[in-house]
Amino acid sequence: MSKPPRLTLPAAARAHRLPTARGDFAVHEAGEPARGTALLVPGFTGSKEDFIALLEPLSAAGYRAVAVDGRGQYETPGPREESAYALEELALDVLAQAAALGGGPVHLVGHSLGGLVSRAAVLRDPAPFASLTLMSSGPAAISEEQQARTKLLVAALEAMGDDMAGIWAAMRSHDPEDALPDSPELMEFLRARWLATVPEQLIVTGRVLISEPDRVAELAAVALPKLVLSGVVDYAWPVPLMDDMARRLGAERVVVPSAEHSPNAENPQVTAGALAAFWDSCPR
């Protein structure tokens, strides 16, 4: 679960709803598109807040940064129907978001599950995009250990999806005893985000994480600048696996120091610098 390093938006950012052909999406937006626009897609159990620490440095680098809650994620509503959250549906949402942003091609960034969604969007139609960054996101399903954990969560959601508060309490009861405690503000946010997320969204996207096939060869055939970015350790997709994916894609590769699965939250300054440098190198 990605934990934002802070919850207050920087002065340069604003929260609003982005109207698209597929509905309205809750977003955080900062900056003007002097050098381009970036669309930031969060991961499993995540939200736009996971990118909050990137907004100011990306806007200072000359980029308009837009972080989004996907359908059924936190402040973007969604139906209580599993079919609404199929990977292809979420990919179509990303394409609609990119179209709604206007102003030319969009630099697409997908974190974790968001990387799989972003990949599906690019494979369907790469035309709206100036580049693709896969952040802490791998070539196929997550590691076997994480598959086992995700299967347990999906089973709990299938059985108890109308008791999200009960599932949350059970999840937190298994937190490691030596884990650093979250601040009361962060604890309340994480709980509120969980309770606001549609259980069917978590069920279907959880299944994606444990079953997604390797589509690297398909993506490599798409003529789009690509970056694979991760922390030095990753529990969902081991770092050597992402190294190999970058090689197969012919992509640039960045490993962010002092970061694990969420470099966007754990070392945002270095992450933002790497993203801006990559985007600066892309054709415009």
C-alpha positions as CSV (number, residue, x, y, z in Angstrom):
1,M,0.0,0.0,0.0
2,S,1.5,3.3,-1.1
3,K,1.7,5.9,1.6
4,P,1.9,9.6,0.6
5,P,4.7,11.4,2.4
6,R,2.3,14.3,3.1
7,L,-1.4,15.1,2.3
8,T,-1.4,18.8,1.8
9,L,-1.4,19.9,-1.8
10,P,1.4,22.4,-2.7
11,A,0.4,25.9,-3.3
12,A,0.9,25.4,-7.1
13,A,-1.6,22.5,-7.2
14,R,-5.4,22.2,-7.2
15,A,-7.9,19.4,-6.8
16,H,-10.7,19.2,-9.3
17,R,-12.7,16.9,-11.5
18,L,-11.5,16.2,-15.1
19,P,-14.5,15.7,-17.5
20,T,-13.9,13.1,-20.1
21,A,-16.0,11.1,-22.6
22,R,-16.1,8.3,-20.1
23,G,-17.1,10.3,-17.1
24,D,-15.5,12.7,-14.6
25,F,-12.3,11.7,-12.7
26,A,-10.9,13.3,-9.5
27,V,-7.5,14.7,-10.1
28,H,-4.7,16.8,-8.6
29,E,-3.1,19.1,-11.1
30,A,-0.1,21.4,-11.0
31,G,1.9,23.4,-13.5
32,E,1.6,24.7,-17.0
33,P,2.5,22.6,-20.1
34,A,5.5,24.7,-21.1
35,R,7.5,21.5,-21.8
36,G,4.6,19.0,-21.9
37,T,1.8,17.3,-19.8
38,A,2.2,14.2,-17.7
39,L,-0.6,11.9,-16.6
40,L,0.1,9.9,-13.4
41,V,-1.8,6.7,-12.9
42,P,-1.8,5.1,-9.4
43,G,-1.5,1.5,-8.4
44,F,-3.6,-1.2,-6.5
45,T,-5.3,0.3,-3.4
46,G,-3.7,3.6,-4.3
47,S,-4.9,7.1,-5.4
48,K,-3.8,10.4,-6.8
49,E,-2.4,11.3,-3.4
50,D,0.5,8.8,-4.0
51,F,2.0,11.4,-6.5
52,I,1.4,14.5,-4.3
53,A,5.2,15.0,-3.6
54,L,5.9,14.9,-7.4
55,L,3.6,17.8,-8.3
56,E,5.7,20.7,-7.2
57,P,9.1,19.5,-8.7
58,L,7.5,18.5,-12.0
59,S,5.7,21.8,-12.4
60,A,9.0,23.6,-11.5
61,A,10.6,21.6,-14.3
62,G,8.1,23.1,-16.8
63,Y,5.6,20.2,-16.9
64,R,1.9,20.1,-16.2
65,A,1.4,17.1,-13.9
66,V,-2.1,15.5,-13.5
67,A,-2.5,12.7,-11.0
68,V,-5.8,10.8,-11.3
69,D,-8.1,8.5,-9.3
70,G,-9.2,5.8,-11.6
71,R,-12.9,4.7,-11.7
72,G,-13.9,3.2,-8.4
73,Q,-10.7,4.5,-6.8
74,Y,-11.1,6.8,-3.8
75,E,-12.7,10.1,-5.0
76,T,-13.8,8.8,-8.4
77,P,-17.0,6.8,-8.2
78,G,-17.7,3.6,-10.0
79,P,-20.4,1.0,-10.3
80,R,-20.7,-2.2,-8.2
81,E,-20.2,-4.4,-11.2
82,E,-17.0,-6.4,-11.9
83,S,-17.2,-5.9,-15.7
84,A,-16.6,-2.2,-15.2
85,Y,-13.1,-2.8,-14.0
86,A,-11.7,-5.1,-16.7
87,L,-8.2,-4.1,-17.7
88,E,-9.5,-3.0,-21.1
89,E,-12.1,-0.7,-19.5
90,L,-9.5,0.9,-17.3
91,A,-7.2,1.4,-20.4
92,L,-10.0,3.1,-22.2
93,D,-10.4,5.4,-19.3
94,V,-6.7,6.4,-19.5
95,L,-7.1,7.1,-23.2
96,A,-10.2,9.3,-22.4
97,Q,-8.2,11.1,-19.7
98,A,-5.3,11.8,-22.1
99,A,-7.8,13.1,-24.7
100,A,-9.5,15.4,-22.2
101,L,-6.1,16.9,-21.1
102,G,-5.6,18.4,-24.6
103,G,-2.5,20.3,-25.5
104,G,-0.7,17.5,-27.5
105,P,0.8,14.2,-26.6
106,V,0.9,13.2,-23.0
107,H,3.8,11.6,-21.0
108,L,2.1,8.6,-19.4
109,V,3.3,7.3,-16.0
110,G,1.9,4.1,-14.4
111,H,2.8,3.1,-10.9
112,S,2.6,-0.7,-10.1
113,L,-0.9,-1.8,-11.3
114,G,-1.1,1.5,-13.0
115,G,1.8,0.4,-15.1
116,L,-0.2,-2.6,-16.4
117,V,-3.2,-0.3,-17.1
118,S,-1.0,2.2,-18.8
119,R,0.6,-0.5,-20.9
120,A,-2.8,-1.7,-22.0
121,A,-3.7,1.8,-23.0
122,V,-0.6,2.2,-25.1
123,L,-1.0,-1.2,-26.7
124,R,-4.5,-0.2,-27.7
125,D,-3.6,3.3,-29.1
126,P,-0.1,4.9,-28.6
127,A,-1.0,8.0,-30.6
128,P,-2.0,10.2,-27.7
129,F,1.3,9.6,-25.8
130,A,4.7,11.2,-26.0
131,S,6.3,8.5,-23.8
132,L,5.5,5.7,-21.3
133,T,7.1,5.3,-17.9
134,L,6.6,2.0,-16.0
135,M,7.2,2.8,-12.4
136,S,7.7,-0.2,-10.1
137,S,5.7,-2.3,-12.6
138,G,6.9,-5.5,-14.2
139,P,6.4,-7.6,-17.3
140,A,3.6,-9.9,-16.1
141,A,2.0,-11.1,-12.8
142,I,3.5,-10.1,-9.4
143,S,5.9,-12.3,-7.5
144,E,4.6,-15.6,-6.1
145,E,4.7,-14.4,-2.5
146,Q,2.7,-11.3,-3.4
147,Q,0.3,-13.4,-5.5
148,A,-0.5,-15.4,-2.4
149,R,-1.2,-12.3,-0.3
150,T,-3.3,-10.8,-3.1
151,K,-5.4,-14.0,-3.5
152,L,-6.2,-13.8,0.2
153,L,-7.3,-10.2,-0.1
154,V,-9.4,-10.9,-3.2
155,A,-11.1,-13.9,-1.4
156,A,-11.9,-11.7,1.6
157,L,-13.3,-9.0,-0.7
158,E,-15.5,-11.5,-2.5
159,A,-16.8,-12.8,0.8
160,M,-17.0,-9.5,2.7
161,G,-17.0,-6.7,0.2
162,D,-19.9,-5.0,1.9
163,D,-17.8,-4.8,5.1
164,M,-14.8,-2.8,4.0
165,A,-14.3,-1.5,7.5
166,G,-14.0,-5.1,8.8
167,I,-11.5,-6.0,6.1
168,W,-9.5,-2.9,6.9
169,A,-9.3,-3.8,10.6
170,A,-8.2,-7.3,9.8
171,M,-5.6,-6.0,7.4
172,R,-4.1,-3.6,9.9
173,S,-4.1,-6.3,12.6
174,H,-1.4,-8.1,10.6
175,D,0.9,-5.1,10.3
176,P,4.4,-6.0,11.5
177,E,4.9,-5.2,15.2
178,D,8.2,-3.4,14.4
179,A,6.7,-1.2,11.7
180,L,7.0,2.5,12.2
181,P,3.6,3.9,13.3
182,D,1.7,6.1,10.8
183,S,0.7,9.5,11.9
184,P,-3.0,9.9,13.0
185,E,-3.6,12.0,9.9
186,L,-2.2,9.4,7.6
187,M,-4.0,6.6,9.3
188,E,-7.3,8.4,8.9
189,F,-6.6,9.1,5.2
190,L,-5.6,5.5,4.4
191,R,-8.7,4.2,6.1
192,A,-10.9,6.7,4.3
193,R,-9.4,5.9,1.0
194,W,-9.9,2.2,1.5
195,L,-13.5,2.6,2.6
196,A,-14.2,4.9,-0.5
197,T,-12.7,2.4,-3.0
198,V,-15.3,0.2,-4.7
199,P,-14.7,-3.5,-3.7
200,E,-15.3,-4.8,-7.2
201,Q,-12.5,-2.5,-8.4
202,L,-10.1,-4.2,-6.0
203,I,-11.4,-7.7,-6.7
204,V,-10.9,-7.3,-10.5
205,T,-7.6,-5.5,-10.4
206,G,-6.3,-7.9,-7.8
207,R,-7.0,-10.7,-10.2
208,V,-5.1,-8.8,-12.9
209,L,-2.0,-8.6,-10.6
210,I,-2.0,-12.4,-10.1
211,S,-2.7,-13.4,-13.7
212,E,-1.4,-10.8,-16.2
213,P,0.6,-12.4,-19.0
214,D,3.9,-11.1,-20.3
215,R,3.3,-8.5,-23.0
216,V,6.8,-7.1,-23.2
217,A,7.3,-8.2,-26.8
218,E,4.1,-6.4,-27.8
219,L,5.1,-3.2,-26.1
220,A,8.6,-3.3,-27.5
221,A,7.1,-3.2,-31.0
222,V,5.5,0.2,-30.2
223,A,7.7,3.0,-31.3
224,L,7.4,5.2,-28.2
225,P,10.1,6.3,-25.8
226,K,10.0,4.2,-22.7
227,L,11.4,4.4,-19.2
228,V,11.5,1.7,-16.5
229,L,11.9,3.3,-13.1
230,S,12.0,1.6,-9.7
231,G,13.5,1.7,-6.2
232,V,16.5,-0.4,-5.2
233,V,14.2,-3.1,-3.7
234,D,10.7,-4.2,-4.8
235,Y,8.5,-6.9,-3.3
236,A,6.0,-7.0,-6.1
237,W,8.4,-7.3,-9.1
238,P,12.0,-8.1,-8.2
239,V,14.4,-5.4,-9.4
240,P,16.4,-7.9,-11.7
241,L,13.1,-8.7,-13.4
242,M,12.5,-5.0,-14.1
243,D,16.2,-4.7,-15.3
244,D,15.5,-7.5,-17.8
245,M,12.2,-5.9,-18.9
246,A,13.9,-2.6,-19.6
247,R,16.5,-4.5,-21.8
248,R,13.8,-6.3,-23.7
249,L,11.9,-3.1,-24.2
250,G,15.0,-1.1,-25.3
251,A,13.9,1.3,-22.5
252,E,15.9,3.7,-20.4
253,R,16.4,2.4,-16.9
254,V,16.5,4.4,-13.6
255,V,16.9,2.9,-10.1
256,V,16.0,5.5,-7.4
257,P,18.2,5.3,-4.3
258,S,16.6,5.1,-0.8
259,A,13.3,3.9,-2.3
260,E,11.4,0.6,-2.6
261,H,8.1,0.0,-4.3
262,S,6.9,3.7,-4.2
263,P,9.8,5.9,-5.3
264,N,7.2,8.6,-6.1
265,A,6.5,8.8,-2.3
266,E,9.8,7.5,-0.8
267,N,12.3,9.7,-2.8
268,P,10.1,12.1,-4.8
269,Q,12.8,14.7,-5.6
270,V,15.1,12.2,-7.3
271,T,12.1,10.5,-9.0
272,A,10.8,13.8,-10.3
273,G,14.3,14.7,-11.6
274,A,14.6,11.4,-13.4
275,L,11.1,11.8,-15.0
276,A,11.8,15.3,-16.2
277,A,15.2,14.4,-17.6
278,F,13.6,11.5,-19.5
279,W,10.8,13.7,-20.8
280,D,13.3,16.4,-21.9
281,S,15.1,13.8,-24.0
282,C,11.9,12.7,-25.8
283,P,11.1,14.2,-29.3
284,R,8.6,17.0,-29.2
